[in-house]
Amino acid sequence: MKKFVEIGGFIAGGILIVFGVVVIAMGLSGRHTVNTSLKQQQIVGTPDMTPAAIKAEALKAGLKDAAPYPTCSVANVTVSNGTQARCFSQYMRIHALEASGGLYYSQMPRYATTDGKGTNDATKAIQANGQPVDNAARDTWVTETALSTALNMSYMADQLSLFSIVIGFALFLSGIGFAILDYAALHRRRAAAEPARAAVTPQPAKPVVA
């Protein structure tokens, strides 16, 4: 039992080191998966995807409530990581507002009308094959929401992978620290025990001189 207590720090340190290496490997694997999946989509930012260009474009389109504007830039850049994916999704929101005239999904009527204003009354909507025609701008928002959600999920997965890598390094270094502390404590105990053993060691009797 005493021996187990003495090497307990080494055992705990070894376990933490192993867990740290595993967590780091999982984080790197997740980050690689996110980046590879994004590259496969071949998403390239449009030339207006810079802070200055998108703001000027929004003002020209008459958007009064498009803020906050993106502060990052992905113009002519192939999206290949979570940060770029999140940036691209921010520009998609501005583009969707331009297409809807500054209205969000909840503010738009469901059906299309000839005057372009739209309506929620199916009887006043444009008819096609006996069915009211959906508002195209509203459908654009549905598509934008789906795509931006997927891009933001990539960002979240990328950040979680980074968090796992940081935690992995923390566990790895903690394991090394446990082992060092246990070694130092064991060394001090042994050093302290040396004088005590020397004090109780019987000394050879000196010969008596007649």
C-alpha positions as a printed Julia matrix, in Angstrom:
210×3 Matrix{Float64}:
   0.0    0.0     0.0
   2.85   2.34    0.88
   4.51   1.59   -2.43
   1.26   2.33   -4.29
   0.92   5.68   -2.5
   4.5    6.57   -3.41
   3.94   5.92   -7.13
   0.35   7.25   -7.18
   1.48  10.56   -8.64
   3.26   8.77  -11.49
   0.14   6.73  -12.24
  -2.12   9.81  -12.19
   0.39  11.72  -14.31
   0.58   8.9   -16.84
  -3.21   8.71  -17.13
  -3.47  12.48  -17.66
  -0.75  12.39  -20.3
  -2.54   9.61  -22.19
  -5.89  11.41  -21.97
  -4.23  14.63  -23.1
  -2.73  12.99  -26.18
  -6.09  11.37  -27.05
  -8.01  14.65  -26.67
  -5.45  16.52  -28.79
  -5.71  13.87  -31.5
  -9.52  14.06  -31.47
  -9.43  17.84  -31.69
  -7.02  17.8   -34.62
  -9.14  15.17  -36.36
 -12.33  17.23  -35.9
 -10.64  20.38  -37.17
  -9.34  18.51  -40.22
 -12.82  17.13  -40.94
 -14.4   20.6   -40.81
 -11.77  22.15  -43.06
 -11.9   19.29  -45.56
 -15.7   19.39  -45.77
 -15.7   23.14  -46.37
 -13.08  22.87  -49.11
 -15.19  20.22  -50.86
 -18.08  22.7   -51.11
 -15.89  25.08  -53.16
 -17.46  28.19  -51.62
 -15.8   31.35  -52.93
 -16.55  34.82  -51.62
 -17.91  37.35  -54.1
 -15.91  40.55  -54.82
 -18.25  42.64  -52.64
 -17.5   40.62  -49.52
 -15.35  43.28  -47.88
 -16.58  45.57  -45.06
 -16.38  48.73  -47.16
 -17.9   47.24  -50.31
 -20.87  45.54  -48.6
 -21.76  48.65  -46.62
 -21.71  50.81  -49.74
 -23.79  48.22  -51.57
 -26.35  48.04  -48.76
 -26.72  51.82  -48.61
 -27.12  51.96  -52.37
 -29.9   49.35  -52.11
 -31.68  51.56  -49.59
 -31.2   49.28  -46.59
 -31.6   51.25  -43.38
 -31.44  48.44  -40.83
 -28.73  46.09  -42.12
 -26.31  46.55  -39.21
 -24.23  45.0   -37.87
 -22.04  44.83  -40.94
 -19.29  42.21  -41.22
 -15.83  43.33  -40.13
 -14.01  40.44  -41.82
 -13.3   39.88  -45.52
 -13.63  36.8   -47.72
 -13.71  38.51  -51.13
 -12.46  36.07  -53.81
 -11.36  33.69  -51.03
 -12.18  29.98  -50.97
 -13.82  29.19  -47.64
 -11.65  26.54  -45.97
 -12.11  26.95  -42.2
 -14.75  27.74  -39.62
 -13.8   31.39  -39.2
 -14.14  32.05  -42.93
 -17.44  30.13  -42.98
 -18.89  32.36  -40.26
 -17.67  35.45  -42.1
 -19.31  34.27  -45.34
 -22.63  33.7   -43.54
 -22.59  37.3   -42.3
 -22.39  38.56  -45.87
 -25.18  36.19  -46.89
 -27.49  37.97  -44.45
 -26.85  41.32  -46.14
 -27.43  39.79  -49.58
 -30.71  38.28  -48.4
 -31.83  41.67  -47.05
 -31.03  43.24  -50.42
 -33.17  40.62  -52.15
 -36.09  41.15  -49.75
 -35.97  44.93  -49.7
 -34.74  45.03  -46.11
 -37.39  42.68  -44.72
 -36.69  39.62  -42.6
 -38.52  36.32  -43.04
 -41.09  37.06  -40.34
 -41.87  40.44  -41.9
 -42.64  39.18  -45.39
 -46.07  38.08  -46.64
 -46.43  34.45  -47.63
 -47.7   34.79  -51.2
 -46.65  36.81  -54.25
 -48.82  39.49  -55.85
 -48.68  41.34  -59.16
 -47.72  44.61  -57.46
 -44.72  42.93  -55.79
 -45.87  43.75  -52.25
 -47.11  40.25  -51.45
 -50.04  39.12  -49.33
 -51.04  36.58  -46.73
 -54.45  36.18  -48.38
 -54.3   33.22  -50.74
 -57.27  34.56  -52.76
 -55.4   37.78  -53.61
 -52.17  36.06  -54.6
 -50.91  35.22  -58.06
 -52.36  31.84  -59.04
 -50.54  29.02  -60.81
 -52.37  25.76  -61.56
 -55.05  26.8   -59.1
 -52.55  27.36  -56.25
 -51.24  30.64  -54.82
 -47.63  31.39  -55.76
 -45.19  31.59  -52.87
 -43.28  34.79  -52.21
 -39.88  34.25  -53.88
 -38.12  36.62  -51.47
 -39.42  34.55  -48.56
 -38.03  31.4   -50.16
 -34.7   33.18  -50.52
 -34.65  33.74  -46.75
 -35.37  30.06  -46.11
 -32.41  29.09  -48.31
 -30.17  31.72  -46.72
 -31.09  30.57  -43.22
 -30.35  26.93  -44.04
 -26.98  27.71  -45.62
 -25.88  30.23  -42.97
 -26.85  27.79  -40.2
 -24.68  25.11  -41.79
 -21.78  27.56  -42.08
 -22.18  28.69  -38.47
 -22.26  25.04  -37.37
 -18.91  24.62  -39.13
 -17.6   27.57  -37.15
 -18.9   26.09  -33.89
 -17.36  22.7   -34.68
 -14.08  24.39  -35.54
 -14.06  26.27  -32.22
 -14.96  23.12  -30.26
 -12.07  21.32  -31.93
  -9.75  24.15  -30.94
 -11.1   24.0   -27.38
 -10.42  20.25  -27.29
  -6.84  20.82  -28.4
  -6.3   23.41  -25.64
  -7.82  21.08  -23.03
  -5.68  18.24  -24.32
  -2.51  20.27  -23.84
  -3.68  21.26  -20.35
  -4.18  17.59  -19.42
  -0.83  16.64  -20.95
   1.07  19.32  -19.03
  -0.85  18.51  -15.83
   0.21  14.89  -16.16
   3.85  15.89  -16.49
   3.44  18.19  -13.49
   1.97  15.38  -11.34
   4.88  13.12  -12.22
   7.45  15.81  -11.41
   5.81  16.63   -8.08
   5.62  12.98   -7.11
   9.26  12.47   -8.03
  10.29  15.53   -5.99
   8.24  14.42   -2.97
   9.64  10.89   -3.14
  13.17  12.23   -3.45
  12.7   14.48   -0.39
  11.32  11.61    1.7
  14.25   9.42    0.82
  16.74  12.21    1.5
  15.13  12.87    4.9
  15.25   9.19    5.78
  18.99   8.84    5.12
  20.21  10.6     8.34
  17.74   8.63   10.45
  18.97   5.34    9.06
  22.55   6.43    9.58
  21.83   7.3    13.25
  20.48   3.87   14.11
  23.11   1.93   12.2
  25.3    0.13   14.81
  28.91   1.2    14.66
  31.64  -1.46   14.88
  33.18  -1.7    18.36
  36.58  -0.12   18.73
  39.34  -2.44   19.96
  40.3   -1.96   23.61
  43.96  -1.06   24.02
  45.51  -2.68   27.07
